[in-house]
Amino acid sequence: KGGRGQIKQKKKTVPQKVTIAKIPRAKKKYVTRVCGLATFEIDLKEAQRFFAQKFSCGASVTGEDEIIIQGDFTDDIIDVIQEKWPEVTNPFFSQNSSFSL
């Protein structure tokens, strides 16, 4: 009786930012990495299926908050994300690239 009870942990507030990166693979192949969708409470498995169907390619959920899409879709992906999930708006995007375009 009396003890402390359960201590509620505070939810970590992660900045809501979606990062899109184009990562080179073998020869002239690329993969597109999308990070940060989980901060908007978007189901990553559902998003992965949607991207794979929309772009007719392979996509997989890797890690905590990361989706890898096979192919270079950095230009199209922002419009697709905003169309499907309107809560993700333009200021939340940042594009990374391992080289300049």
N, C-alpha and C positions, 0 to 999 in steps of 0.2 A: 504493500500500500504506500501511497504517498509519492513514489519515485518521480522521475522527471517527465515521464510520458515520452511520446515520440517527437523528435525535433523535425520540423518540416524544413526540407531543403529549399532554398530559393531557386527559382528557375533561372538558369544562366541566360542573360540577354545577349544573344549573338547579333551583331549588326546585320540587318537585312540587306544583303547584297548578293546579286547573282554574278558570278564570274564565268566568262566564256573564254576558253583558250584553245588555240589550234596547235596541236602537238605533232611534230613530224615522226613518221615511222620509216620503214624500209623504202628506199628509192624515192618515188614521188607520191607516196601514200601519206595520208594525214588522219588523225582522229580529232574530234572536237570534244573538249571536256567542259561540262556544265556543272558548276558548284553553286551551292547556296539556295537551291529550291526548297530544301527542307525548312529553312528559316521562315518561309511563307506558309508552312504547314501543308505543302503539296506532297502527295504520296509519290515517292520516287519510283516505285514499281509501276504505277499507273503512267507516270511521265515517261519512263523508259519504253513502255509498250507503245505509247503515243508517238514518240520520236521515231522508233523503229518502223512504225506503220507509215507515218507521214513522209519520211525521207527514204523509204524502201531500203533500209540498211540494217546492220546489226547494231544493237545498243545494249549496254549492260550497266547495272548499278554496281559501283565499286566504292568501297569505303562507306563512311558515315553519311556523307552528303555530296556524292559525286556520281555523275552519269557520264559514261564514255560512249560517244557515237562514232561509228566508223565512217570516215569521210570528212571533208571540209565543208561544214555548214555554218561557219561563223557569221556570214551575212544574213542567211535566212532565219537563223534560230531565234533572234531577238523578236522579229515580227511574229513568229509562230508562238513563242511563249506569251507575248502580250495578247495575242488573239485568244489563246486557250485559257490563260489565267490573267484576267484583267487587273487583279490586285498587284501584279508585278509590273511596275511602270518604269519608264525610261531612266530616272535618276538612280535606280537600283542596279543598273548594269555597269559592268566594267569589263573591258576586253583585254586579254593578255595574249601575247604571241611571243613565241620564242625567237622570232625574227621579224623585221619590219616588212610590211606588205607593199 
